[in-house]
Amino acid sequence: MKRSQHFCLQVGVALALLTILGVLINNLAVNLIRTDMGLSFLWLGRPAGFALAEHPLSYRPSDSYAWALCMGWLNSLKVILCGLILATVIGVLAGAARSSRNLLLRAMSSGYVALIRQIPLLLQLLFWYFVAFLSLSGTPLAPLGALIRVSNQGIELLGLHLSVEFSALLVGLSVFTAASIAEIVRGGLNSVPSGQWEAFRSLGLPERFGLRRVVLPQALPAILPGLTSQYLNLAKNSTLAIAVGYADVYAVSDTTITQTGRAIEGFFLLLISFLLLNLLITGGMEVLNRIVIRSQQ
């Protein structure tokens, strides 16, 4: 009896979802007919007519909308990949500091996490752009000698120039996401039995060595699922790049939709772009998770 009830419930839910989908598709078709526009992607081959401040490959305003969107996608991919690396480094260090026996490190890490998680990301991006970078003088600051130079023109890292828009977005996304990663790392480290901590300490191993070689490998299975969620959040939050003038795929799509009036097609392409980005992140993390599980068997 219970099986038949469950089956009927599943059929009912499936029919409801199909009905909703049918209504949405019907409304879309009716609206397209009313506007006399139809559904077309031929406009992708027309000249874009607008410039991009940043483009990893050669781009001119006379190039097509399709190429402009491709440049935006590559810009998004660049800031997301760099953000994932930087956020992971900061987050792991902050999370390890929260589990440290050093009172000062714990207090500093706790204050960082508490402060960053309470401030909306948009405000943080505006702070990094207008206050932290544009308010600097033209004379570069060199916090690490010749390795890193910071000015109101952006960051120069090992001779590579990063624009002020890219720098503000990268730092803002990384610092914001790292605060959540720190909590995930702290939770993962706390899930390791206390006996493992006592074991490496009783052997006289340094705290850093014990964390890196003994505790962290055991905590990875608990850390990776939450880490994947934060990586996906970083990718989606990168759409706020439009607030600091960085030409990511969302900003380019917004300009394209405004010029062509092709909102449906534009949002569809935007959806596909972020779907591909998220699939890349999810697939990479699944591979890493399998490697970790196999190494512990």
C-alpha positions as CSV (number, residue, x, y, z in Angstrom):
1,M,0.0,0.0,0.0
2,K,2.8,2.4,0.9
3,R,4.6,1.7,-2.3
4,S,1.5,2.5,-4.4
5,Q,1.1,5.8,-2.4
6,H,4.7,6.7,-3.0
7,F,4.4,5.9,-6.7
8,C,1.2,8.0,-7.0
9,L,2.9,10.9,-5.2
10,Q,5.9,10.8,-7.5
11,V,3.6,10.7,-10.6
12,G,1.7,13.6,-9.2
13,V,4.8,15.7,-8.6
14,A,6.1,14.8,-12.1
15,L,2.9,15.9,-13.7
16,A,2.8,19.1,-11.8
17,L,6.4,20.0,-12.9
18,L,5.6,19.1,-16.5
19,T,2.5,21.3,-16.3
20,I,4.5,24.3,-15.0
21,L,7.1,23.8,-17.6
22,G,4.5,23.6,-20.3
23,V,2.9,26.9,-19.1
24,L,6.2,28.6,-19.1
25,I,7.1,27.4,-22.6
26,N,3.6,28.4,-23.9
27,N,4.0,31.9,-22.4
28,L,7.4,32.3,-23.9
29,A,6.1,31.3,-27.4
30,V,3.1,33.7,-27.1
31,N,5.3,36.6,-26.0
32,L,7.7,36.0,-28.9
33,I,4.8,36.0,-31.3
34,R,3.5,39.2,-29.9
35,T,6.8,41.0,-30.2
36,D,7.3,39.6,-33.7
37,M,10.9,38.9,-32.9
38,G,11.1,35.1,-32.9
39,L,13.9,33.1,-31.4
40,S,17.2,33.7,-33.3
41,F,20.9,33.6,-32.7
42,L,21.9,35.1,-36.0
43,W,22.8,38.4,-34.2
44,L,25.8,36.7,-32.7
45,G,27.6,37.1,-36.0
46,R,27.0,40.9,-36.2
47,P,29.7,43.4,-35.1
48,A,29.5,44.1,-31.3
49,G,30.4,47.8,-31.7
50,F,31.7,48.3,-28.1
51,A,35.2,48.1,-26.6
52,L,36.3,45.9,-23.7
53,A,38.8,47.2,-21.2
54,E,40.3,43.7,-20.7
55,H,40.5,40.9,-23.2
56,P,42.9,37.9,-22.9
57,L,42.9,37.5,-26.7
58,S,42.8,40.0,-29.5
59,Y,39.5,41.9,-29.6
60,R,38.2,44.9,-31.5
61,P,34.8,46.6,-31.5
62,S,34.3,45.4,-35.1
63,D,34.5,41.8,-33.9
64,S,31.2,39.8,-33.5
65,Y,29.0,39.6,-30.4
66,A,30.0,35.9,-30.1
67,W,33.6,36.8,-29.8
68,A,32.8,39.6,-27.3
69,L,30.9,37.1,-25.1
70,C,33.8,34.6,-25.4
71,M,36.1,37.3,-24.1
72,G,33.8,37.9,-21.2
73,W,33.7,34.2,-20.4
74,L,37.5,34.0,-20.4
75,N,37.6,37.0,-18.1
76,S,35.2,35.3,-15.8
77,L,37.2,32.1,-15.9
78,K,40.4,34.0,-15.1
79,V,39.1,35.8,-12.0
80,I,37.3,32.7,-10.8
81,L,40.4,30.5,-11.1
82,C,42.7,33.0,-9.4
83,G,40.0,33.6,-6.7
84,L,39.7,29.9,-6.0
85,I,43.4,29.6,-5.4
86,L,43.8,32.8,-3.3
87,A,40.6,32.1,-1.3
88,T,41.8,28.6,-0.5
89,V,45.2,29.7,0.7
90,I,43.7,32.4,2.9
91,G,40.9,30.2,4.1
92,V,43.1,27.3,5.1
93,L,45.5,29.5,6.9
94,A,42.7,31.3,8.8
95,G,41.0,27.9,9.6
96,A,44.2,26.4,10.9
97,A,44.8,29.6,13.0
98,R,41.4,29.1,14.6
99,S,42.4,25.7,15.7
100,S,45.8,26.8,16.9
101,R,46.9,26.9,20.6
102,N,48.2,30.4,20.0
103,L,45.7,32.8,21.6
104,L,46.7,35.8,19.4
105,L,46.3,33.8,16.2
106,R,42.9,32.5,17.3
107,A,41.7,35.9,18.2
108,M,42.8,37.5,14.9
109,S,41.3,34.7,12.8
110,S,38.0,34.8,14.7
111,G,37.8,38.6,14.3
112,Y,38.5,38.3,10.6
113,V,35.8,35.7,10.1
114,A,33.2,37.5,12.2
115,L,33.8,40.8,10.5
116,I,33.9,39.7,6.8
117,R,30.9,37.4,7.1
118,Q,28.7,40.3,8.4
119,I,29.4,42.7,5.5
120,P,27.7,42.2,2.2
121,L,30.0,41.3,-0.7
122,L,28.9,44.2,-2.8
123,L,30.0,46.7,-0.1
124,Q,33.3,44.9,0.2
125,L,34.0,45.1,-3.5
126,L,33.2,48.8,-3.6
127,F,35.5,49.3,-0.6
128,W,38.4,47.5,-2.3
129,Y,37.8,49.4,-5.6
130,F,37.2,52.9,-4.4
131,V,39.0,53.0,-1.0
132,A,41.8,50.4,-1.1
133,F,43.0,50.9,-4.7
134,L,41.7,54.1,-6.3
135,S,42.6,56.2,-3.2
136,L,46.2,55.2,-3.4
137,S,48.8,57.5,-4.9
138,G,50.4,56.9,-8.3
139,T,53.6,55.8,-6.6
140,P,53.5,52.0,-6.2
141,L,53.7,50.5,-2.8
142,A,56.0,47.5,-2.6
143,P,54.9,45.3,0.4
144,L,57.2,42.4,-0.8
145,G,60.0,44.3,-2.5
146,A,60.1,43.8,-6.2
147,L,57.7,40.9,-6.2
148,I,54.4,42.8,-5.6
149,R,53.7,46.5,-6.3
150,V,50.3,48.0,-5.5
151,S,49.1,51.4,-6.8
152,N,45.9,53.1,-8.0
153,Q,46.6,51.4,-11.4
154,G,46.3,47.9,-9.9
155,I,48.8,45.3,-8.9
156,E,52.1,44.3,-10.5
157,L,53.0,40.7,-9.6
158,L,56.3,39.4,-10.9
159,G,56.2,41.9,-13.8
160,L,52.6,40.9,-14.7
161,H,50.2,43.9,-14.5
162,L,46.7,43.3,-13.0
163,S,44.2,46.1,-13.7
164,V,42.6,47.9,-10.7
165,E,39.2,46.4,-11.7
166,F,40.5,42.9,-11.7
167,S,42.6,43.4,-8.6
168,A,39.6,44.8,-6.6
169,L,37.3,42.0,-7.7
170,L,39.9,39.3,-7.1
171,V,40.8,40.5,-3.6
172,G,37.2,41.1,-2.6
173,L,36.0,37.7,-3.8
174,S,38.9,35.9,-2.2
175,V,38.7,37.6,1.2
176,F,34.9,37.2,1.4
177,T,35.0,33.5,0.3
178,A,38.0,32.7,2.5
179,A,36.1,33.6,5.6
180,S,33.6,30.8,4.9
181,I,36.3,28.4,3.9
182,A,38.0,29.1,7.2
183,E,34.9,27.9,9.1
184,I,34.8,24.8,6.9
185,V,38.4,24.0,7.5
186,R,38.0,24.6,11.3
187,G,35.0,22.2,11.4
188,G,37.0,19.6,9.4
189,L,40.0,19.9,11.7
190,N,37.7,19.6,14.8
191,S,36.2,16.4,13.3
192,V,39.6,14.6,13.7
193,P,39.7,12.7,16.9
194,S,41.7,14.5,19.7
195,G,43.9,11.4,20.0
196,Q,45.4,12.2,16.6
197,W,46.4,15.7,17.8
198,E,47.8,14.3,21.1
199,A,49.7,11.6,19.1
200,F,51.8,13.9,17.0
201,R,52.3,16.3,19.9
202,S,53.5,13.6,22.1
203,L,56.1,12.7,19.5
204,G,57.4,16.2,19.7
205,L,56.4,17.1,16.1
206,P,56.0,20.8,15.3
207,E,52.5,22.1,15.2
208,R,52.7,23.1,11.5
209,F,54.1,19.7,10.5
210,G,51.4,17.8,12.5
211,L,48.6,19.8,11.0
212,R,49.9,19.4,7.5
213,R,50.9,15.7,7.6
214,V,48.6,14.2,10.2
215,V,45.5,16.1,10.9
216,L,44.7,17.8,7.6
217,P,44.7,14.7,5.4
218,Q,42.2,13.1,7.8
219,A,40.0,16.2,7.8
220,L,39.9,16.5,4.0
221,P,36.8,14.2,3.5
222,A,34.8,16.4,5.9
223,I,36.2,19.6,4.2
224,L,35.8,18.9,0.5
225,P,31.9,18.9,0.3
226,G,31.7,22.3,2.0
227,L,34.6,23.6,0.0
228,T,32.9,22.7,-3.3
229,S,29.8,24.8,-2.2
230,Q,32.0,27.8,-1.5
231,Y,33.8,27.4,-4.8
232,L,30.5,27.5,-6.6
233,N,29.4,30.5,-4.6
234,L,32.6,32.3,-5.6
235,A,31.8,31.6,-9.3
236,K,28.3,32.9,-9.0
237,N,29.3,35.9,-6.9
238,S,31.8,36.9,-9.7
239,T,28.8,38.4,-11.5
240,L,29.1,41.4,-9.1
241,A,32.1,42.3,-11.3
242,I,29.8,44.8,-13.1
243,A,29.9,46.9,-9.9
244,V,33.6,47.6,-10.3
245,G,33.6,47.8,-14.1
246,Y,35.3,44.5,-14.8
247,A,34.3,43.0,-18.2
248,D,33.1,39.5,-17.1
249,V,30.6,37.4,-19.0
250,Y,27.7,39.0,-17.1
251,A,28.8,42.5,-17.9
252,V,29.3,41.7,-21.6
253,S,26.0,39.9,-21.8
254,D,24.2,42.9,-20.2
255,T,25.7,45.3,-22.8
256,T,24.8,42.8,-25.6
257,I,21.2,42.5,-24.4
258,T,20.8,46.3,-24.2
259,Q,22.1,46.8,-27.7
260,T,20.3,43.9,-29.4
261,G,17.2,43.6,-27.4
262,R,17.6,39.9,-27.4
263,A,17.0,39.3,-23.7
264,I,15.8,35.7,-24.0
265,E,18.7,34.5,-26.1
266,G,21.2,36.6,-24.0
267,F,20.0,35.1,-20.7
268,F,20.0,31.6,-22.2
269,L,23.7,32.0,-23.3
270,L,24.5,33.5,-19.8
271,L,22.9,30.4,-18.2
272,I,24.9,28.1,-20.4
273,S,28.1,29.9,-19.6
274,F,27.7,29.6,-15.8
275,L,26.5,26.1,-16.2
276,L,29.8,25.2,-17.9
277,L,31.8,27.0,-15.2
278,N,30.0,25.3,-12.4
279,L,30.3,21.9,-14.1
280,L,34.1,22.4,-14.4
281,I,34.4,23.3,-10.7
282,T,32.1,20.4,-9.6
283,G,33.9,17.9,-11.9
284,G,37.3,18.9,-10.6
285,M,36.3,18.7,-7.0
286,E,34.7,15.2,-7.6
287,V,38.0,14.0,-9.0
288,L,39.9,15.4,-6.0
289,N,37.4,13.8,-3.6
290,R,37.9,10.4,-5.3
291,I,41.7,10.8,-5.1
292,V,41.5,11.6,-1.3
293,I,39.2,8.7,-0.6
294,R,41.4,6.2,-2.5
295,S,44.5,7.5,-0.7
296,Q,42.9,6.8,2.7
297,Q,41.8,3.3,1.9
